[in-house]
Amino acid sequence: MEDYLFACARVSALENGLIGREKLERLMAAPGMEKCVELLSEYGVDVKRDPATGAFLREETLLARLQKAYAEVQDGTEDAPFARIFRRQYDCNNIKAAIKCQKRGVDPASMMFDFGTIPVQTVVECAGKNDFEKLEEPFATAAREASDAFAKTNNPQWVDLVLDRACYAAMLADAGKNEFARKIVAQKIDLTNLLTCLRLLRMRSGEAGRMLLRDALIEGGELEKEFFEAAYGEGETPFWEAVARTDYSAFANGLESSSTLTEIERAADNFWISSVRQAKWQVFGQEVLLSYLATVEYEVRNLRIVLAGVEAGLSPKIIGERIRLNEL
């Protein structure tokens, strides 16, 4: 862990420049996008504009902020595997988009993030040829399976199910033997499985839902498959009671059958980021760096919500109900 002393000191200083609750509230209250852009510049964000028109480029600005954070950590750790854990979700998104778009004859460019560990062009070429050898495992095998399943069933849901499993398998592999890294990935898996189980419960799909649950559950979490199968069979009220008896009781606290899925998803996100942020009190180690990267991911997600809300003319109250926990 001492190899990361300089990197940890660096990100501890960078955390002072992250956009916390007070700054987000100022953005939410801004009278329009130009004022938001002005505030972003004031907060030290490298604002990107179209060179021809001068128009604010929201996604390019946010992606650049993510790239800068990851570059800091990757440079400071000599591109250690754990530093790319959260980038796997972008690989997963890109492969899903490429396979689905190839099947439908649609250009996937607008759905791709040039931020995964696998170059976007490689993903697009593999999907175009239906040959995924150039993708590293477990994505190569998963992409072949997903593409074949989509061709046979014409159901894009299979693409999501197969590649989500590969994504979390890759994250666990990147986590290696680090206890904290494995724990936060396992928590992500458990929360994803809990939300899947709840959605199927609310769909009242009966036996068909039980079969889909078995296919959808992701391995690698701390909660066993039997837990979810039992919870699905008992109904939603017993589901929340069962969750309250696990290490996820704080997530379940205050949630009930009347809670909307949006509220529940936000509670799951808040539970996870609170768990990850506990590492910020450490002086050095992978934990500090992962906590920083997770915080930047959530900062960017909140900025995306706020900027979209201001652009749509939504009130600060409505926008505030959609953002995730921000403890900065």
C-alpha positions as CSV (number, residue, x, y, z in Angstrom):
1,M,0.0,0.0,0.0
2,E,2.9,2.4,0.7
3,D,3.6,2.4,-3.1
4,Y,0.5,4.6,-3.4
5,L,1.5,7.3,-0.8
6,F,2.0,10.0,-3.4
7,A,-1.1,9.1,-5.4
8,C,-3.2,9.2,-2.2
9,A,-1.7,12.5,-1.2
10,R,-2.5,13.9,-4.7
11,V,-6.2,12.8,-4.7
12,S,-6.7,14.0,-1.1
13,A,-5.7,17.5,-2.4
14,L,-7.9,17.0,-5.5
15,E,-11.0,16.2,-3.4
16,N,-11.0,19.8,-2.3
17,G,-12.0,20.8,-5.8
18,L,-15.0,18.4,-6.1
19,I,-18.4,19.8,-6.4
20,G,-20.3,19.3,-3.1
21,R,-23.8,20.0,-1.9
22,E,-23.6,23.8,-1.6
23,K,-22.2,24.2,-5.1
24,L,-24.8,21.8,-6.6
25,E,-27.5,23.9,-5.0
26,R,-26.2,27.0,-6.7
27,L,-26.2,25.2,-10.0
28,M,-29.8,24.0,-9.4
29,A,-30.9,27.6,-8.7
30,A,-29.2,29.0,-11.8
31,P,-31.6,30.8,-14.2
32,G,-30.3,29.0,-17.3
33,M,-27.5,27.0,-18.8
34,E,-25.1,29.9,-19.4
35,K,-25.2,30.7,-15.8
36,C,-24.5,27.0,-15.0
37,V,-21.6,27.0,-17.4
38,E,-20.2,30.2,-15.7
39,L,-20.5,28.5,-12.3
40,L,-18.8,25.4,-13.6
41,S,-15.9,27.5,-14.8
42,E,-15.8,29.2,-11.4
43,Y,-15.6,25.7,-9.7
44,G,-12.6,24.8,-11.8
45,V,-14.3,22.6,-14.3
46,D,-12.7,22.5,-17.8
47,V,-15.7,23.6,-19.8
48,K,-15.8,22.2,-23.4
49,R,-17.4,24.2,-26.2
50,D,-18.1,23.6,-29.8
51,P,-15.3,25.3,-31.7
52,A,-17.6,26.4,-34.5
53,T,-20.6,27.6,-32.6
54,G,-19.3,28.1,-29.0
55,A,-22.2,26.0,-27.7
56,F,-21.6,24.2,-24.4
57,L,-20.8,20.5,-24.8
58,R,-22.2,18.9,-21.7
59,E,-21.1,15.3,-22.2
60,E,-17.7,16.2,-23.4
61,T,-17.2,18.4,-20.4
62,L,-18.3,15.7,-17.9
63,L,-16.3,12.9,-19.7
64,A,-13.2,15.1,-19.6
65,R,-13.6,15.5,-15.8
66,L,-13.9,11.7,-15.4
67,Q,-10.9,11.1,-17.6
68,K,-8.8,13.5,-15.6
69,A,-9.6,11.8,-12.3
70,Y,-8.8,8.3,-13.7
71,A,-5.6,9.6,-15.3
72,E,-4.4,10.9,-11.9
73,V,-5.1,7.5,-10.2
74,Q,-3.8,5.4,-13.1
75,D,-0.6,7.4,-13.4
76,G,0.0,7.3,-9.7
77,T,-0.5,3.5,-9.5
78,E,1.2,2.6,-12.8
79,D,-2.2,1.5,-14.2
80,A,-2.8,-1.1,-11.5
81,P,-5.9,-3.4,-12.2
82,F,-7.9,-2.0,-9.3
83,A,-7.8,1.5,-10.8
84,R,-9.9,0.3,-13.7
85,I,-12.7,-1.4,-11.8
86,F,-15.3,1.3,-12.4
87,R,-14.3,1.7,-16.1
88,R,-15.7,-1.8,-16.7
89,Q,-19.2,-0.5,-16.7
90,Y,-18.3,1.6,-19.8
91,D,-17.0,-1.5,-21.6
92,C,-20.2,-3.3,-20.7
93,N,-22.4,-0.4,-22.0
94,N,-20.4,-0.2,-25.3
95,I,-20.6,-3.9,-26.1
96,K,-24.3,-3.9,-25.3
97,A,-24.9,-0.9,-27.6
98,A,-22.7,-2.3,-30.4
99,I,-24.5,-5.6,-30.5
100,K,-28.0,-4.2,-30.3
101,C,-27.3,-1.5,-32.9
102,Q,-25.6,-4.0,-35.3
103,K,-28.7,-6.2,-35.1
104,R,-31.0,-3.2,-35.9
105,G,-28.8,-1.5,-38.5
106,V,-28.3,1.6,-36.3
107,D,-25.1,3.6,-35.8
108,P,-24.1,3.1,-32.1
109,A,-21.9,6.2,-31.9
110,S,-24.3,8.3,-29.8
111,M,-24.6,5.5,-27.2
112,M,-20.9,4.8,-26.8
113,F,-18.5,6.1,-24.1
114,D,-14.9,6.4,-25.1
115,F,-13.8,5.7,-21.6
116,G,-13.8,2.0,-21.1
117,T,-10.7,-0.3,-21.0
118,I,-11.5,-1.6,-24.6
119,P,-11.3,1.0,-27.4
120,V,-14.7,1.9,-28.9
121,Q,-13.5,1.2,-32.4
122,T,-12.5,-2.3,-31.4
123,V,-15.9,-3.0,-29.9
124,V,-17.7,-1.7,-33.0
125,E,-15.6,-3.7,-35.4
126,C,-16.1,-6.9,-33.4
127,A,-19.9,-6.4,-33.3
128,G,-19.9,-5.7,-37.1
129,K,-18.0,-8.9,-37.8
130,N,-19.8,-10.9,-35.1
131,D,-16.3,-11.9,-34.1
132,F,-15.3,-11.0,-30.5
133,E,-11.8,-12.6,-30.3
134,K,-10.2,-9.2,-29.9
135,L,-12.1,-8.5,-26.6
136,E,-10.5,-9.7,-23.4
137,E,-12.2,-12.2,-21.2
138,P,-14.7,-12.4,-19.8
139,F,-16.2,-10.0,-22.3
140,A,-15.2,-12.0,-25.4
141,T,-17.2,-15.1,-24.3
142,A,-20.1,-13.0,-22.9
143,A,-20.4,-11.0,-26.1
144,R,-20.5,-14.1,-28.3
145,E,-23.2,-15.6,-26.0
146,A,-25.2,-12.3,-25.9
147,S,-25.0,-11.9,-29.7
148,D,-26.2,-15.5,-30.3
149,A,-29.0,-15.2,-27.8
150,F,-30.2,-11.9,-29.4
151,A,-30.1,-13.4,-32.9
152,K,-32.2,-16.4,-31.7
153,T,-34.7,-14.6,-29.5
154,N,-34.7,-11.0,-30.8
155,N,-34.9,-10.1,-27.1
156,P,-32.4,-7.4,-26.2
157,Q,-32.9,-8.3,-22.5
158,W,-30.6,-11.3,-23.0
159,V,-27.8,-9.0,-24.1
160,D,-28.1,-7.0,-20.8
161,L,-28.3,-10.1,-18.6
162,V,-25.3,-11.8,-20.1
163,L,-23.0,-8.8,-20.3
164,D,-23.9,-7.5,-16.8
165,R,-22.6,-10.8,-15.4
166,A,-19.4,-10.4,-17.4
167,C,-19.0,-6.8,-16.2
168,Y,-19.1,-7.8,-12.5
169,A,-16.8,-10.8,-13.1
170,A,-14.3,-8.4,-14.6
171,M,-14.6,-6.0,-11.7
172,L,-14.0,-8.8,-9.2
173,A,-11.0,-9.9,-11.2
174,D,-9.6,-6.3,-11.1
175,A,-10.3,-6.1,-7.4
176,G,-7.9,-9.0,-6.8
177,K,-7.3,-9.9,-3.2
178,N,-7.9,-6.4,-1.8
179,E,-10.7,-6.9,0.8
180,F,-12.2,-3.4,0.4
181,A,-12.3,-3.5,-3.4
182,R,-13.9,-6.9,-3.3
183,K,-16.4,-5.8,-0.7
184,I,-17.6,-2.7,-2.7
185,V,-18.0,-4.8,-5.9
186,A,-19.9,-7.5,-3.9
187,Q,-22.2,-4.7,-2.5
188,K,-22.9,-3.5,-6.1
189,I,-23.8,-7.0,-7.1
190,D,-26.1,-7.5,-4.1
191,L,-27.9,-4.2,-4.6
192,T,-28.3,-4.9,-8.3
193,N,-29.8,-8.3,-7.4
194,L,-32.1,-6.8,-4.8
195,L,-33.4,-4.3,-7.3
196,T,-33.9,-7.0,-9.9
197,C,-35.9,-9.1,-7.4
198,L,-38.0,-6.2,-6.4
199,R,-38.8,-5.2,-10.0
200,L,-40.0,-8.8,-10.7
201,L,-42.0,-8.8,-7.6
202,R,-43.8,-5.7,-8.6
203,M,-44.5,-7.1,-12.1
204,R,-46.3,-10.0,-10.5
205,S,-44.9,-12.3,-13.1
206,G,-45.4,-15.5,-11.0
207,E,-43.4,-18.5,-12.1
208,A,-42.2,-16.8,-15.3
209,G,-40.7,-14.1,-13.0
210,R,-39.1,-16.7,-10.8
211,M,-37.4,-18.3,-13.9
212,L,-36.2,-14.8,-15.1
213,L,-34.9,-14.1,-11.6
214,R,-32.7,-17.2,-11.8
215,D,-31.3,-16.1,-15.1
216,A,-30.8,-12.5,-14.0
217,L,-29.1,-13.0,-10.6
218,I,-25.4,-12.1,-10.7
219,E,-22.8,-14.2,-8.9
220,G,-20.2,-12.7,-6.6
221,G,-22.3,-10.9,-4.0
222,E,-22.5,-11.7,-0.3
223,L,-26.2,-12.7,-0.5
224,E,-26.8,-16.2,-1.8
225,K,-29.2,-17.0,-4.6
226,E,-31.4,-18.8,-2.2
227,F,-32.0,-15.6,-0.4
228,F,-33.5,-13.9,-3.5
229,E,-35.5,-17.0,-4.5
230,A,-37.1,-17.2,-1.0
231,A,-37.7,-13.4,-0.9
232,Y,-39.4,-13.6,-4.4
233,G,-41.7,-16.4,-3.2
234,E,-42.9,-14.5,-0.1
235,G,-44.0,-11.2,-1.5
236,E,-42.8,-7.6,-1.1
237,T,-43.5,-6.9,2.6
238,P,-41.6,-10.1,3.7
239,F,-38.9,-9.0,1.1
240,W,-38.2,-5.8,3.0
241,E,-38.3,-7.7,6.3
242,A,-35.7,-10.1,5.0
243,V,-33.5,-7.3,3.7
244,A,-33.7,-5.6,7.1
245,R,-32.1,-8.7,8.7
246,T,-29.0,-8.5,6.4
247,D,-26.0,-6.1,6.3
248,Y,-28.3,-4.0,4.0
249,S,-30.6,-3.0,6.8
250,A,-29.6,0.6,6.4
251,F,-30.6,0.5,2.7
252,A,-34.0,-0.9,3.6
253,N,-34.6,1.6,6.5
254,G,-37.5,3.8,5.5
255,L,-38.3,1.9,2.4
256,E,-41.6,0.1,2.0
257,S,-44.1,-1.2,-0.6
258,S,-45.3,2.4,-1.3
259,S,-41.8,3.6,-2.2
260,T,-41.3,4.2,-5.9
261,L,-38.6,2.3,-7.8
262,T,-36.9,5.7,-8.4
263,E,-36.7,6.3,-4.7
264,I,-35.4,2.8,-4.0
265,E,-32.7,3.0,-6.7
266,R,-31.6,6.3,-5.2
267,A,-31.5,4.7,-1.7
268,A,-29.4,1.9,-3.1
269,D,-26.9,4.3,-4.7
270,N,-26.8,6.4,-1.5
271,F,-26.1,3.2,0.6
272,W,-23.3,2.2,-1.7
273,I,-21.5,5.5,-1.9
274,S,-21.8,6.0,1.9
275,S,-20.1,2.6,2.3
276,V,-17.3,3.5,-0.2
277,R,-16.7,6.9,1.3
278,Q,-15.8,5.4,4.7
279,A,-12.4,4.8,3.2
280,K,-11.7,8.6,2.9
281,W,-10.6,8.6,6.5
282,Q,-7.6,6.3,5.7
283,V,-4.2,7.9,5.0
284,F,-3.2,5.7,2.1
285,G,-3.9,2.5,0.2
286,Q,-6.2,1.3,-2.6
287,E,-9.2,2.2,-0.5
288,V,-8.5,5.9,-0.6
289,L,-8.1,5.9,-4.4
290,L,-11.2,3.8,-5.0
291,S,-13.2,6.1,-2.7
292,Y,-12.0,9.1,-4.7
293,L,-12.9,7.6,-8.1
294,A,-16.3,6.5,-6.8
295,T,-16.9,10.0,-5.6
296,V,-16.0,11.6,-8.9
297,E,-18.3,9.1,-10.7
298,Y,-21.2,10.2,-8.4
299,E,-20.2,13.9,-8.8
300,V,-20.4,13.6,-12.5
301,R,-23.7,11.7,-12.3
302,N,-25.2,14.5,-10.2
303,L,-23.9,17.1,-12.5
304,R,-25.5,15.4,-15.4
305,I,-28.9,15.3,-13.6
306,V,-28.6,19.0,-12.5
307,L,-27.5,20.3,-16.0
308,A,-30.3,18.3,-17.7
309,G,-32.8,19.6,-15.2
310,V,-31.8,23.2,-15.6
311,E,-31.9,22.9,-19.4
312,A,-35.4,21.4,-19.1
313,G,-36.5,24.3,-16.9
314,L,-37.2,22.1,-13.8
315,S,-37.4,23.6,-10.4
316,P,-34.5,23.2,-7.9
317,K,-36.8,21.1,-5.7
318,I,-37.6,18.6,-8.5
319,I,-33.9,18.4,-9.5
320,G,-32.8,18.0,-5.9
321,E,-35.1,15.0,-5.5
322,R,-33.2,13.2,-8.3
323,I,-29.6,13.7,-7.3
324,R,-27.7,11.2,-5.3
325,L,-26.2,11.6,-1.8
326,N,-23.4,14.2,-1.7
327,E,-21.4,14.4,1.5
328,L,-18.7,16.7,0.3
